[in-house]
Amino acid sequence: MDAVEIPLLNYKVRFRRLSWREEFALKPGKDEDPILNYLAHAMVEVTGTEPIKDAGAALQLLKALPPAIRSRVWL
């Protein structure tokens, strides 16, 4: 699996690369941030926590991050 690992504080967050078909299929809701939606679907694991089971659980973890850090993770 092709993944990108990003160190955040004392954790390492791993994201898998989405194919263009997966990105195209993701349709964020009207009030949802599309970047958070993409990151939530790509998040695989966070070291020191239980495995990410679905995009909803990943979204909750991402919402806990300050917006400046979220944008850095996206870049």
Backbone hydrogen bonds, N-H to C=O, Kabsch-Sander energy under -0.5 kcal/mol:
donor,donor_aa,acceptor,acceptor_aa,energy
3,A,1,M,-0.7
4,V,15,F,-3.4
6,I,4,V,-0.5
6,I,13,V,-3.1
8,L,11,Y,-2.5
11,Y,8,L,-2.7
13,V,6,I,-2.9
14,R,45,E,-2.9
15,F,4,V,-2.9
16,R,42,A,-3.0
17,R,2,D,-1.8
23,E,19,S,-2.3
24,F,20,W,-2.3
25,A,21,R,-1.8
26,L,22,E,-1.2
27,K,25,A,-0.5
32,E,29,G,-0.9
37,N,33,D,-2.0
38,Y,34,P,-2.4
39,L,35,I,-2.6
40,A,36,L,-2.6
41,H,37,N,-1.8
42,A,38,Y,-1.5
43,M,39,L,-1.7
44,V,14,R,-3.3
45,E,14,R,-1.3
47,T,12,K,-2.2
49,T,46,V,-1.7
52,I,44,V,-1.0
53,K,51,P,-0.5
58,A,54,D,-1.7
59,L,55,A,-2.4
60,Q,56,G,-1.7
61,L,57,A,-1.6
62,L,58,A,-2.4
63,K,59,L,-2.3
64,A,60,Q,-0.8
65,L,62,L,-1.2
69,I,66,P,-0.6
70,R,66,P,-2.2
71,S,67,P,-2.2
72,R,68,A,-1.5
73,V,69,I,-2.4
74,W,70,R,-2.0
75,L,71,S,-2.1
